[in-house]
């Protein structure tokens, strides 16, 4: 990069990322270069910052003097947060490809290949009971932040013991049937209370996730009694639609074979593979993990779920479940 291109980016490429006033900061072009090297070498933020301080090859790639002390590792996390906004990562990749093309390292109509790998979601692995209980807790936290008066008269000491801290029950909790019924009843009471005050409360993402999770894990019989969905009655939705965490409703559980299984997404990487030249990544796409690996083009848009029908929306607004209907993700 340094010999052929004098770097992939220049500071002017990041002009819209930072405010015009304030004290001078670190070079964003150099931070972007560090992120690339960090990814290629599988380094943590601390290891990458230490490499900038100690390694000559890092200093050469960034055009730094040997006596430059480097920077604190937390700077990289802040830079990545800016990188994820408004499609900035894609624009940086396009700039890099344009300069690689000018340098003759990438040509049009060259041979390329696409491979896929799994991306684990940054969420805790939950059992179904933990998922429902944590969804209720997340909704209570959200309502308490925005409209705490709605919880007056609903939350008591028992609720405080159940949802006062993050849920950790394990695979074999005590009194599982009692916990299942209690969590389901609490969720329905909370949703009914919010529905009664729908004119003064705007539903947030945690409450929306709770509605979907309750529908996916509970059903009602003809007498209106709520019960736990099981595989035996064919009531469980497919894994392609099951929410695995109330904090990331887009993550999905996937298993390939008997060994590979994860909760998250799939990343598709496309690179050149021409003999006699360097391999260059030309496209990156992140899709739903339920899509078969290597079965789609990296440039193809991920399909969006069907929107709920008017009646399904009405049921969601009323806090009522939608049994045996898994074709929509809801909004």
SEROMI-616419 format. One record per residue (C-alpha): residue in three letters; chain; x, y, z. Coordinates in pm, 1 decimal, decimal comma. Each point is the difference from the previous one (the first is absolute). Example, Ala and Ser with C-alpha at 12.3 -4.5 7.8 and 13.67 -1.06 7.14 Angstrom:
# SEROMI-616419
<ala A <1230,0 -450,0 780,0>>
<ser A <137,0 344,0 -66,0>>
END
This chain:
# SEROMI-616419
<unk A <0,0 0,0 0,0>>
<unk A <272,7 245,1 91,7>>
<unk A <228,5 -76,1 -295,0>>
<unk A <-262,2 -7,4 -276,9>>
<unk A <-275,3 229,2 125,1>>
<unk A <144,1 215,2 279,2>>
<unk A <-288,9 -131,4 211,4>>
<unk A <-354,3 -105,2 -85,4>>
<unk A <-160,7 319,2 132,0>>
<unk A <84,9 359,4 82,5>>
<unk A <-140,5 217,4 276,4>>
<unk A <-212,1 196,9 -247,9>>
<unk A <-210,8 -313,1 -58,2>>
<unk A <-126,8 31,4 359,1>>
<unk A <-84,4 370,2 -5,9>>
<unk A <-370,5 -54,7 74,7>>
<unk A <60,9 -232,5 293,8>>
<unk A <118,6 259,8 251,7>>
<unk A <-102,1 352,2 105,3>>
<unk A <196,4 293,1 -135,4>>
<unk A <82,3 148,4 340,5>>
<unk A <173,0 -159,4 298,8>>
<unk A <352,9 -114,3 64,7>>
<unk A <188,6 -199,0 -267,0>>
<unk A <-48,1 -374,6 21,6>>
<unk A <177,0 -305,0 -135,1>>
<unk A <19,2 -56,2 -373,7>>
<unk A <-317,1 -191,1 -104,5>>
<unk A <182,4 -140,4 -304,3>>
<unk A <258,2 -154,7 230,8>>
<unk A <-270,3 -138,3 230,6>>
<unk A <-175,7 -157,5 -298,7>>
<unk A <328,8 -160,4 -103,1>>
<unk A <45,7 -139,0 351,1>>
<unk A <-351,3 -150,5 -12,5>>
<unk A <85,2 -178,0 -326,0>>
<unk A <325,2 -140,4 141,4>>
<unk A <-177,9 -93,1 321,8>>
<unk A <-259,7 -201,5 -194,4>>
<unk A <259,5 -174,9 -215,2>>
<unk A <208,1 -105,6 300,4>>
<unk A <-288,4 -78,1 236,0>>
<unk A <112,6 244,0 267,7>>
<unk A <-191,2 148,6 289,8>>
<unk A <-11,2 377,3 48,2>>
<unk A <274,4 -15,4 261,2>>
<unk A <221,3 -215,2 -222,9>>
<unk A <-51,5 231,6 -298,0>>
<unk A <85,0 309,9 204,8>>
<unk A <309,5 -173,5 135,3>>
<unk A <102,3 -97,6 -354,5>>
<unk A <-22,4 365,3 -108,2>>
<unk A <228,9 91,8 288,8>>
<unk A <257,4 -276,3 -43,3>>
<unk A <-4,3 -151,9 -351,3>>
<unk A <191,6 156,9 -286,1>>
<unk A <-224,1 -151,2 -268,8>>
<unk A <-306,3 168,2 152,1>>
<unk A <180,6 333,3 20,2>>
<unk A <114,1 -35,0 -361,3>>
<unk A <-353,5 -79,6 -123,7>>
<unk A <-131,1 306,9 182,1>>
<unk A <291,8 227,7 -97,5>>
<unk A <90,5 66,4 364,1>>
<unk A <335,4 96,5 144,2>>
<unk A <167,8 -265,2 211,9>>
<unk A <-25,8 207,6 316,9>>
<unk A <-378,0 54,8 -25,0>>
<unk A <-151,9 -144,4 322,0>>
<unk A <-329,1 -108,0 -160,0>>
<unk A <-342,6 38,5 161,3>>
<unk A <-228,9 -150,7 263,2>>
<unk A <-179,5 -317,0 -107,4>>
<unk A <-346,1 147,6 76,5>>
<unk A <40,9 233,6 -300,0>>
<unk A <-62,4 -294,0 -234,5>>
<unk A <-341,5 -76,4 150,6>>
<unk A <-106,9 362,8 -44,3>>
<unk A <120,7 1,4 -358,4>>
<unk A <-195,5 -316,4 -82,3>>
<unk A <-316,2 158,8 138,4>>
<unk A <42,3 284,8 -248,0>>
<unk A <76,4 -253,4 -272,4>>
<unk A <-335,6 -177,4 42,9>>
<unk A <-206,6 315,5 -64,6>>
<unk A <-166,2 88,3 -332,3>>
<unk A <172,1 -266,1 -211,6>>
<unk A <346,2 146,5 58,8>>
<unk A <170,7 -339,7 -7,6>>
<unk A <-133,5 -69,0 -351,2>>
<unk A <117,9 340,8 -121,5>>
<unk A <349,0 -60,3 138,1>>
<unk A <12,8 -335,8 -176,0>>
<unk A <-102,4 165,6 -327,7>>
<unk A <274,4 262,8 40,1>>
<unk A <257,9 -269,2 71,6>>
<unk A <-108,0 -206,1 -303,0>>
<unk A <16,1 306,6 -225,7>>
<unk A <358,7 69,5 108,2>>
<unk A <98,5 -364,0 -31,6>>
<unk A <-141,7 4,3 -352,2>>
<unk A <202,9 310,8 -86,6>>
<unk A <311,1 -176,2 128,3>>
<unk A <-71,5 -303,2 -219,7>>
<unk A <-60,6 -238,4 290,6>>
<unk A <-367,3 -54,2 -89,5>>
<unk A <-136,4 -28,8 -352,1>>
<unk A <-348,4 -27,1 -145,2>>
<unk A <-150,7 -338,6 -91,6>>
<unk A <254,8 -186,3 207,3>>
<unk A <-64,1 -335,9 165,4>>
<unk A <-163,0 29,2 342,6>>
<unk A <-126,2 -237,6 263,0>>
<unk A <-247,1 36,2 286,8>>
<unk A <17,0 -183,1 331,4>>
<unk A <-205,9 28,7 315,7>>
<unk A <59,1 -30,5 370,3>>
<unk A <-204,0 38,6 314,8>>
<unk A <-22,8 312,9 212,3>>
<unk A <-97,1 -57,4 362,9>>
<unk A <-244,7 256,7 137,8>>
<unk A <113,8 201,8 301,3>>
<unk A <-274,6 -142,6 220,9>>
<unk A <-11,7 -252,6 281,7>>
<unk A <-107,5 -356,4 -76,4>>
<unk A <-344,3 -39,4 159,1>>
<unk A <-234,4 -290,2 54,2>>
<unk A <-365,1 52,0 -97,2>>
<unk A <-99,4 71,6 360,2>>
<unk A <289,9 241,9 43,4>>
<unk A <-95,8 167,3 -328,1>>
<unk A <-356,9 69,2 111,8>>
<unk A <107,2 114,6 346,5>>
<unk A <274,2 225,9 -136,7>>
<unk A <-242,7 143,8 -255,7>>
<unk A <-235,3 99,4 282,5>>
<unk A <290,8 155,3 190,2>>
<unk A <117,3 194,0 -307,2>>
<unk A <-352,4 133,1 -56,1>>
<unk A <-26,8 107,7 364,0>>
<unk A <330,4 183,9 -30,8>>
<unk A <-119,3 174,5 -316,2>>
<unk A <-335,1 104,1 149,5>>
<unk A <165,6 114,0 322,7>>
<unk A <227,8 230,6 -200,9>>
<unk A <-273,4 156,3 -212,2>>
<unk A <-331,1 -34,9 188,6>>
<unk A <62,6 -125,6 351,0>>
<unk A <-345,9 105,7 121,4>>
<unk A <-152,7 -285,4 -201,9>>
<unk A <166,9 -254,7 229,9>>
<unk A <-158,9 140,1 314,8>>
<unk A <-240,9 -258,7 142,7>>
<unk A <131,6 -272,3 -231,4>>
<unk A <350,9 -71,1 126,4>>
<unk A <21,8 -147,5 351,2>>
<unk A <269,8 -165,1 208,8>>
<unk A <-34,8 -328,3 -186,5>>
<unk A <64,3 177,4 -331,2>>
<unk A <300,6 168,0 155,2>>
<unk A <148,7 -335,1 98,4>>
<unk A <-61,5 -148,2 -345,9>>
<unk A <111,4 288,8 -216,6>>
<unk A <220,2 215,0 221,0>>
<unk A <319,2 -135,0 -160,3>>
<unk A <106,2 -188,1 -316,1>>
<unk A <-150,5 -347,3 -17,1>>
<unk A <226,1 -303,6 40,1>>
<unk A <-197,6 -319,7 51,5>>
<unk A <203,9 -264,5 -181,5>>
<unk A <-134,4 -298,3 -190,2>>
<unk A <-156,4 -168,8 305,3>>
<unk A <-160,2 268,7 218,5>>
<unk A <-207,8 -80,1 305,2>>
<unk A <-380,8 -3,2 -43,4>>
<unk A <15,4 49,3 -379,1>>
<unk A <-377,2 -26,9 -59,0>>
<unk A <-70,8 258,7 267,5>>
<unk A <259,4 235,0 -147,8>>
<unk A <-139,5 -49,0 -352,4>>
<unk A <-354,1 88,0 104,2>>
<unk A <113,5 290,8 216,6>>
<unk A <212,9 157,4 -275,0>>
<unk A <-279,1 -40,0 -256,7>>
<unk A <-263,3 148,3 230,6>>
<unk A <226,4 290,8 93,6>>
<unk A <68,1 73,1 -366,8>>
<unk A <-370,6 0,8 -84,4>>
<unk A <-81,4 227,0 294,7>>
<unk A <272,5 242,9 -105,9>>
<unk A <-115,1 3,9 -362,3>>
<unk A <-361,5 48,4 105,1>>
<unk A <96,6 294,7 222,1>>
<unk A <195,9 162,2 -282,2>>
<unk A <-284,8 -60,6 -239,1>>
<unk A <-244,2 175,2 234,1>>
<unk A <223,5 309,5 -5,8>>
<unk A <94,6 -23,4 -367,7>>
<unk A <-102,6 361,8 -55,7>>
<unk A <265,0 126,0 244,2>>
<unk A <271,8 -261,8 -56,9>>
<unk A <186,5 -69,6 -320,5>>
<unk A <111,1 -362,0 -24,6>>
<unk A <376,6 -45,1 -5,4>>
<unk A <212,5 -277,7 -153,2>>
<unk A <18,5 -203,9 321,6>>
<unk A <-379,9 -15,9 34,8>>
<unk A <-36,2 -87,6 -367,7>>
<unk A <250,6 -282,1 47,2>>
<unk A <-190,3 -120,6 307,5>>
<unk A <-323,9 -24,8 -198,2>>
<unk A <168,1 -209,2 -266,9>>
<unk A <176,6 -222,2 254,5>>
<unk A <-323,9 -67,5 188,9>>
<unk A <-176,0 -99,1 -324,2>>
<unk A <285,9 -231,9 -93,9>>
<unk A <17,7 -175,9 339,3>>
<unk A <-357,5 -3,6 131,3>>
<unk A <-342,6 -86,6 -138,2>>
<unk A <-356,5 17,5 128,1>>
<unk A <-262,3 -272,2 -9,1>>
<unk A <-369,1 48,4 -74,7>>
<unk A <-61,9 87,6 365,6>>
<unk A <259,4 277,3 -10,4>>
<unk A <253,3 -180,6 219,1>>
<unk A <364,5 71,7 -83,4>>
<unk A <238,8 -291,6 -46,2>>
<unk A <361,5 -64,8 -103,3>>
<unk A <55,3 -92,4 -364,1>>
<unk A <169,2 -335,6 -59,0>>
<unk A <135,7 -190,5 -297,5>>
<unk A <-249,2 -281,9 54,8>>
<unk A <-300,1 210,4 -94,5>>
<unk A <179,3 154,7 -297,6>>
<unk A <-34,5 343,7 149,4>>
<unk A <359,6 121,1 -15,1>>
<unk A <92,5 242,2 -279,0>>
<unk A <291,2 -76,5 -233,8>>
<unk A <345,4 108,1 114,2>>
<unk A <15,3 246,3 -290,0>>
<unk A <-253,5 217,2 184,5>>
<unk A <65,5 -76,2 366,8>>
<unk A <134,5 294,9 199,6>>
<unk A <297,7 -113,1 210,0>>
<unk A <59,3 320,5 196,3>>
<unk A <-216,8 300,8 90,6>>
<unk A <300,9 223,9 -61,2>>
<unk A <61,9 -106,6 -360,8>>
<unk A <-315,5 -116,8 -174,1>>
<unk A <180,1 -58,0 -331,4>>
<unk A <235,2 -273,6 129,5>>
<unk A <-101,8 -359,2 -74,2>>
<unk A <103,6 -347,1 111,8>>
<unk A <159,5 -214,8 -272,7>>
<unk A <155,3 -344,7 -4,1>>
<unk A <206,4 -146,5 -285,3>>
<unk A <69,3 -367,6 41,8>>
<unk A <64,5 -136,7 347,8>>
<unk A <279,5 237,3 101,3>>
<unk A <-51,6 354,6 -129,6>>
<unk A <-275,7 188,5 178,3>>
<unk A <-32,5 363,1 101,4>>
<unk A <-239,5 287,9 66,5>>
<unk A <65,2 295,8 -224,4>>
<unk A <52,5 75,0 -367,9>>
<unk A <193,7 -106,4 -310,8>>
<unk A <274,3 207,9 -161,4>>
<unk A <69,8 -37,3 -373,3>>
<unk A <342,4 106,9 -128,4>>
<unk A <87,0 34,2 -368,5>>
<unk A <364,4 22,0 -109,3>>
<unk A <205,2 -11,7 -317,5>>
<unk A <188,6 -323,7 -64,4>>
<unk A <203,2 66,5 -313,3>>
<unk A <325,4 -193,2 -24,9>>
<unk A <308,1 216,6 39,8>>
<unk A <-166,5 293,7 178,1>>
<unk A <-100,4 82,4 353,3>>
<unk A <-343,3 -108,5 118,5>>
<unk A <-215,2 305,1 80,9>>
<unk A <-338,5 -0,3 177,2>>
<unk A <-244,6 175,4 -232,1>>
<unk A <-332,6 -39,9 183,5>>
<unk A <-128,2 -78,5 349,4>>
<unk A <-362,4 -76,0 90,7>>
<unk A <-160,8 -104,9 328,0>>
<unk A <-325,5 -194,3 -27,1>>
<unk A <-231,6 -205,4 214,2>>
<unk A <170,3 -308,9 136,5>>
<unk A <-286,1 -224,8 -109,6>>
<unk A <95,4 36,9 -365,4>>
<unk A <208,1 -285,9 -126,2>>
<unk A <370,4 78,0 4,8>>
<unk A <149,3 87,7 -339,3>>
<unk A <-344,2 -23,3 -161,2>>
<unk A <-43,3 370,3 -78,0>>
<unk A <198,6 274,2 -164,5>>
<unk A <165,3 246,3 237,2>>
<unk A <-147,2 288,4 -194,6>>
<unk A <-357,4 -128,9 17,4>>
<unk A <-225,1 178,0 246,9>>
<unk A <-128,8 -205,3 290,9>>
<unk A <-374,3 -66,8 -32,4>>
<unk A <-217,5 202,7 234,2>>
<unk A <-273,8 -172,3 202,9>>
<unk A <-365,7 37,8 -89,5>>
<unk A <-179,1 276,9 183,7>>
<unk A <-287,0 -100,7 230,0>>
<unk A <-352,8 11,7 -133,1>>
<unk A <-244,9 257,5 135,5>>
<unk A <-160,4 -254,5 233,8>>
<unk A <337,8 -125,0 123,0>>
<unk A <98,6 358,5 70,9>>
<unk A <-326,1 44,9 188,7>>
<unk A <76,6 -307,4 213,1>>
<unk A <348,1 130,0 74,8>>
<unk A <-137,2 337,3 99,4>>
<unk A <-248,8 -171,1 230,5>>
<unk A <272,0 -216,3 154,8>>
<unk A <-167,0 -318,7 -125,4>>
<unk A <202,3 -296,2 -129,3>>
<unk A <-0,4 -116,1 -361,2>>
<unk A <15,6 -382,0 32,2>>
<unk A <112,2 -212,2 -296,1>>
<unk A <107,6 296,7 -210,7>>
<unk A <372,7 30,7 -54,9>>
<unk A <18,9 165,3 -341,1>>
<unk A <64,7 351,2 127,9>>
<unk A <252,2 152,3 235,6>>
<unk A <-223,9 285,3 109,6>>
<unk A <83,0 364,2 59,5>>
END
